[in-house]
Structure formats: structure tokens, C-alpha cells
Amino acid sequence: MENRLPKRSFATFVCCVVIGCATFGRIQAATISPEAALDRMYNFDFPNALQILNQWNGAHPEDPLGHALAAATYLFSEFARLHILDGEFFEDDKRIVEKQGASADPKVRASFYNEINKAKQLAQARLAKDPNDQNALFAYTISLGLTGDYVSLVEKRGVASLAYSKEAQTYAVRLLKINPNYADAYITTGFSEYLVGSLPFFMRWFVHFDDTQGDKQLAIKRLQKVARDGHFLGPYARILLSIIYLREHEPAKSEALLAQLLQEFPENPLLKKELGKVKLLAQSGQQQPVAERQ
């Protein structure tokens, strides 16, 4: 039987999407750095992002983060190719689980899983030496989240993706117990809160995430913390919040976040297109949550 996500699952979209860069200001980074690569990725310049990360990984062979970010870049390139980041895709939950005609690029798939495996192997090696290695815990957490996104949105195996999301939550909670100020880790715990809160009631009996109650307001607060204080995930948090605000009938807040993102990443054609759509929605005064407009 084909694995399918529950009809109401906003969820496995977003574990989605990946890794952002810096905080609210435009990143000022060295030419060869994870920050510089993420800047290129969020401008949809995937080849140059990968080139930067390949050079970074060569100079830092024991660091798992660069490989996790390379996997994120491959994932984003597939999202762009398959139009998975288009706003209409998330307006109706059916589209998340029923999109037809989209198939994974086999070369990108192989590269994605190769980078994921490298990141996890390097992270595990560092954790074997120091179980409290925060960089390794973070890299392992996002590698699991990225895998969940790929399995759900590209491979269309929604139920299978939940296992990766749950494990990512476990590692994020572990990291935050070591360092409660590790702002980027709240992207995972915030997503998990919104995920569980978006599941149908009967599904909550079968899906358990560590330290998660399904409180959507708490989810938003955690994502706002990442948007404000995150080093790598600030823009990603704002992407998630812009979508959540649309679903929670607050298009003006979504518009403000998209406008800020477009200032940071002016080469990204999708941001400009989505901002235009959200402006029209905000001007129309439409207040009904998209999840209820069916």
C-alpha cells in the first residue's frame, strides 16, 4: 500500500525545506564559507552554492555541516525544478500529498543521499568522541530533517517521512538541553509543534514527538526566535512563518516577511512572484485560513 500523509498534514512540507542563512540582515561572509554558500542557495544559484561547499568541505574534512548544507542545496534545487515552493502548492493540503507527474531526478537523488550519508557519518564520528559536540548534533539534526523533506515531498512517501522528523526532533531536544541558546535548533522543535498541531486528532494517538504538545502558538514563538537570533536558519524560519501566517489568516505578516526576504535575496525569482500574490491577498482582506477554504 502506498504511504500517504494525512489529508490535513501541513506538516511534512516544512521540515521542509532546509537551511537558511544568517539573521535579519544580509549575510556578509567570506567568499568560501557556509554562509556564502547559503546566500547563493537562497538566491537560487545552486551551482555556485555547491562549488563553494565543495571547496569548504575539502578544507574542513572532519566537519559534517558543509555536507549537510550541500544536501540542502540539492534538495532546494529539486524543490525549484518541481515547483514545490510555489505558494499554490501549500494552499491546499491535498496538493502536498497528491501532486502527480513529478518525479525525482536520479542524479540529484544520488548526490543528495551521498551528502546526507557523509554528514551523518562525520557527525557520528565526532559524537563518539564527544557526545556533547554541538556542531555535530546540529548537523545530524538537519540531515535527518532534510531526509524527511526529500522522502515526503520528492519521493511522495509521507508516512515514511515522519520517522525522520521524529528522530530529528529527538536530536534537537538533546542539543537544546546542552545549550538552550542554540537558536537554530528551535527550527526543528518549532516545526514539530506545528506539525503535531496540524495533524487530525485521531492521528495524534499514533504520532509521538519528544517534548511536543502540538501548540501552534508555541511553534510560532520558536520560529520567531530563529528568525530573530538564528545564525544559519533565520531566512528559513521566515519562509516557514510566511506560510504559517497565510494558513492562519494573517496575510499582512506574510507579506512583510516575504518583502524582507526579497531584499536579502533579490536574485530569487520565486520570492518576487510569491510576494505579488500575497500583496493581492492582503489587499483583498481575505481572512479565512487556507486550510478551511475547501
N, C-alpha and C positions, 0 to 999 in steps of 0.2 A: 504494500500500500504506500502511496506517495506521501511523504511527510508534508504537512501543510501547517501554516501558522493559524492560530485562532483568528476569526474574522476581525475582531476588534484590536488586533495587535499592532499598535503604533510601533511598538517595541523593537523588534529585531531590525527594523530600519536602522535605528540610530546607533546602537552600539557602534552603529554605523559610522560610520563614516570616519573615523580616523583621527589623525593627529593634526592639531593646528599649530600655529606659531605664536610665540610671544604674548604680550598683553595688549592693551588697547592701542598703543602707538605702533607705527610701522617698525618692524624689526630692523635694527641697524646691526648687521652681522658681518663677520669676516667672510671673505669670498668662499672659503671651504669650511663649512660648519653645518651642523644640523639645522640651525636657524635659517641659514641662507638657502638650504635645500627646501625647507618648508615654505619659505617665501615663494620660491619658484613653483612648488607644487600647487599652492593656493592661487597662483596666477595661471594655473592650467598649463604650465610649461614643464611637462613631465620629463622629457628627455634631459633637460639641463638639471632638473632636480635629481634624477638618478645619477647623472655624471658627477655631481657634487658629492653625493652619498658614496659612490664607488671610491672616490678619492679619499673621503673621510674614513671609510672602513679600512682602506689599505694602510692608512696612517695610525689607526686605532684597532688593531686586530682582535683585541680582547673585549672590546666594548660592544654590547648587544644592541644598543639603542639605534645605531645607524642602520642596522639590518631591519629592525622593526619599522623604521621610517621609510626604508626602501619598499618594504611590503605595503605600507600605507600608500605610497606613490603609485604602485602598480594597481592597488585597489581603486584609488581615485581615478586613474586612467580608464578603468573598466566602467566605473560609475558614469564618467563623462561620455564614453562611447555608447553606453546603453541607455543614456538619458535618465539614469536612476536619481540624479539630484534635481531634476526638474520638479517644480512645485506641484504640478498636477499629479505627479506620481504619489504624493503623500496626502493629497486632499481626500482621497477615498481609500480606506484600508484594503478594499478588495484589490486595488491595483498592486499593493505591496505583495500580496500572496498569489495573484492570478495573472501577472504580466506574462504574456505569451510571446513567442517569437524571438526572445532574447537568449543568447547562448554565450557561454564563456569562450574567450579567446584561449586556445590551448597553450600557446607560447606564454601569454601573460600569466595563465594559471600556474604553469610550471615555475616561472620566475617568482611569482608571489609565494608559493609554498616553499621554495628554496630559501628565500629570505626569512620567512617565518621560522623555518627549522633552524637556520643559523642563529637567529636571535634567541630562540628558546634554548638551544644548546649552550651558547655563550652565557646566557643568564643563569642556567642551571649550574654551570661550572663555577661561576662566581658565588652563587648561593651555597654551594657545597663548601666553599672556603669561609664564607661569612653569611649566615642566614639572614642577617640584618642589612645586607647590601641594598641600599635604597634604589640605586640606579638599576640594578639587576631586577629587583621586584617590579619597578615601573615598566621596564622593557618587557618583562614576562607578562605583566597585566595587559599591556596594549597589544601584544602579539596574540593573546587569547581573544581579545575584543575584535581585532581585525579579522581573525579567522571566523568568528561568529558572523561578522558582517558579510564576508565572502560567501560562506555557506548559505546564509539566509537569502541574500539579495541577488547574488550572481548564480549560485547553484540551485536556488529555489528549494532549499531543504530547511524550512522554517523550524520545525520541531527539533531537528538535529542541532541547529544553531544555539538553542537555549543552553545546552550543556557547556558550550564555550563561554557564554555570557555569565553563567553561574560561577564558573571557575575564575573568570576574570574578576568578578565581584569578591571572591574569597581572597585573592591576592591583593586587591586594592584595600580591603579591610585590614589585611595583615600589614601593609605598608603604612596605612594611616595610624595604626596602633603604635608603630615605631616613631612616626613623625606626623603628628596631626596637622602640621603646617605645610605638608607637601600638597600644594594646591591642585596640581594637575591630576592627582589621583581621585579627586572628587568628581571628575568627569564620569568615571565608571560607577561610583556609588549614586551619583545623581541620576544617571541614565537608568540604573537598576530600579530606583524608586519609581521613576515614571513608567518604566516597563511593567512592573508589577501592578501599579495603579491603573494601567490601561487594559489589563487582562480581564476577561469576563470573570465574574465571581466564582463560577464553578472551577475555572482553571487555577485559581489561587490555591485550591486544595492540593493540587498536584505539582505546583511550581514553587520551590522554596529557595530564596536567595538569602545569604548571610546578612544579618543586620539591616533588613529591609522590611518595611511595612506597607509600601505602596502609597505613600503620601506624596501627592503631586506637588503640593506647595513646598515641601521639604526638597523635592527633586529640583524645583526651580531655584531655590536658595543655594543649593550646592552648585548648580551650573552657573549661577551668577557669581559665586566665589571664584570659579575657574576663569570666567570671563574677565573678572577684575584682577586676579592675582596670579593666574597660571603663567608659567614661562613658555611652555610648548603648546598648550591647548586652549589659549584664550580665544582665538578665532573659531576653533571648532565648537567651543561652548556657545559662542554667539550664533553660529549656524543652527545648533540644536535649539537654542532658545527662540530663534526667529520662527522655527517650525512649530514649536510648542505654543508660542503666543498666537499663531494663526489658529491652531486647533482649540485654543482656549479663548477664542473670540476677542483677541486684543491685537488687531492688525496694525495699529499705530506703533506699538512697541516693536513689532516685527519689522516695520518699515525703518525705524531708527537704527536697528541693528544691521540691517542689510545696507543701509546708506554708509554706515561706518565701515563695514567690510569692503564695500566698493572703493572707499577712499584708500584703504590699506592695500587692496589688490586690484588695481584699475585694469589690469590685463585680463581679468577673468570675465568672459562674456556672459556666463550664466548669472552672475550676481546682478549685472545691469538689467538683464531680462526679467529676473525674478523681482527686482526692486520695482520695476514698472508695473508689474501685475499687482504687487502688494499696495502700491500707491492708489491704484484704482479701487482696490477692495476697501482701503481705509476711507477714501473719499465717498464711497457708496454708503458708508455707515452700516455695512453688513456686520451683524454681531453674533449670528448663530455659529456655534462651533462646527467646523467642517465635518467632524465625525458624526454629527447629527443630521447633516444635510443629505439625506439619502431617501 
